[in-house]
Amino acid sequence: MTQAHQHTSHHEARHDHHRDHDNGVQAEILDLDAEVLAEHIASITAWLPLKTGPRQIVDLGCGTGAGTFALLDRFPEAHVTAVDTSAGHLQRLREKACTRGVEEHVRTVQVDLDTSGWPGLGSPDLVWASASMHHMARPDRALRSVHDMLAPGGLFAVVELAGFPRFLPVDAPENRPGLEERCHTATEGFHAEHVPHRGADWGPMLTAAGFTVEAERTIAVNIEGDRSAAIGRYALIGLQRIRSTAEGALSPEDLTALAELLDTDSPRSILLRDDLAVRTERIVWAARRA
């Protein structure tokens, strides 16, 4: 192997390792999100204006399966096609399905949802998209694809977070009160450029794609840290990801305080706090194909 080829191989290996690490971190965040917000997800599946129990469901942008398994808990006779771009997420979902004994009710499909002409997803009675639509480069095209795929009279549930959850009290940490909010403010430019549909009002877009929006609901999430191990880990990983985007816009004092919070060996580690909570909002649109 030439030196150039060696350099390329090492570069690719580092790139692959970085990508695998990012996917692993994202998978853990999705798993923690599912664990911490399980009751809220269950309340959404119970609220859906369904005329009968769906037999065929597509979970669009399924991640590691929070929606897939919440829907199967609610509709145990249904079959779910879980769709995602990440092979790692889908592998994790299949392992969970086997552990839960529902593998016969779950099919996974890997596809880039920004492509046109999604393959072989059938004609579902229900399509569920939780925190996935805002990642689409062409959400208008994706909405039309869902509309055309749904069985007549089928329902499309779009679930979106108003923003990434807040975990700390507003007067925390003691040496830099308001740090968490400043971190989020520092990421606004990045998200406006790279995730422009985050926080969008999906109602008009659903109508433009041919749906009838039957219901919309905003669910306030405020979970005190009684499940502190999961919430602490959720907060730690979430703020680690925010730091990677925000650090260029934060003051040196804020960066120092943030580093202390994220240092698991520090006496100021976020994992040692007993005042964490999960605060956000979830917005749900239920839209029907006529």
Secondary structure, 3 states (H helix, E strand, C coil): CCHHHHHHHHHHHHHHHHHHHHHHHHHHHHHHHHHHCHHHHHHHHHHCCCCCCCCEEEEECCCCCHHHHHHHHHCCCCEEEEEECCHHHHHHHHHHHHHHCCHHHEEEEECCCCCCCCCCCCCCCEEEEECCHHHCCCHHHHHHHHHHHCCCCCEEEEEEECCCCECCCCCCCCCCCCHHHHHHHHCHHHHHHHCCCCCCCHHHHHHHCCEEEEEEEEEEEEEEHHHHHHHHHHHHHHHHHHHHHHHHHCCHHHHHHHHHHHCCCCCCCHHHCCCCEEEEEEEEEEEEEC
